[in-house]
Amino acid sequence: MNKMQEMLAQAQQMQQTINQRLAGSIVEAEAGGGAVKARMNGRKELLSLTIAPSAAQAAASDLTLLEDLIVAAINACARKADDAGKSSAASIMGSLGLPGL
């Protein structure tokens, strides 16, 4: 039973380490050739969204395009955050020396 408690404590520590790395990991993505830029941490919390003045002016005639660019930039950021999370978890898990990792 002691061994199980040790393994559980180790797993919890690993999860905390992963969460700390994710919180500190920042990813950026853009859409529309830089018209919209998004920044997000590894926990997929949106930190900032920047819209170029030219994109804002163009939105006066086509708001749907600007909305699509915002969605695209945020989704690209989320994919990068996913990749960063997988990489961080693999790095931590790999340090355990378990077979197949």
Secondary structure, DSSP 8 states (H G I E B T S, - for coil): -HHHHHHHHHHHHHHHHHHHHHHH-EEEEEETTTTEEEEEETT--EEEEEE-HHHHHHTTT-HHHHHHHHHHHHHHHHHHHHHHHHHHHHHHHHTTT-TT-
